[in-house]
Amino acid sequence: MTDANTSASDGSGTLLIRVPIALRWRDLDAYNHVNNASFLTYLEEARLRWLEAECDDWHSDSAAPVLASVTANYRRQLGWPTDIAVELYCQRLGNSSLTIAHRIVDANDADALYCDGSVVIVWINPQVGKSVALPASVRAGCMPA
């Protein structure tokens, strides 16, 4: 694990997943570059792919993830056509929360950084709205292989 002050742009932390994504024409805005909201969709897609692939019990009737915080640093414009990759890293593992650092890079050149930052996800009991312990498979999925 890395210190919470470590920048996500350096790719430090335990790599969770690298997800290739092909941009769509519809991701563009009136200025002919990818809309900032589309970046958040790419990050969400990568998180869901990681959870589905690595974490059997990531959600249930008694424990579900909620997004508590999002930081996105837009480093350069992203245009179409481009293939990107979203890299997720475990930055901090808490009792009921997980901080995931992210990088959106060119699929063919990881030094071409479009966005970096992090998200904090908290697991809660949806019936009562209070935090609960991280599911065991989520904790295990954050550990180095």
Buried (B, 14 or more C-beta within 10 A) or exposed (E): BBEEEBBBBEBBBBBBBBBEBEBEEEBBEEEEBBBEEBBBEBBBEBBEBBBEEBBEEBBEEEBBBEEBEBEBBBBEEBEBEBEBBBBBBBBBBBEBBBBBBBBBBBBEEEEBBBBBBBBBBBBBBBEEEEBBEBBEBBBEBBEEE
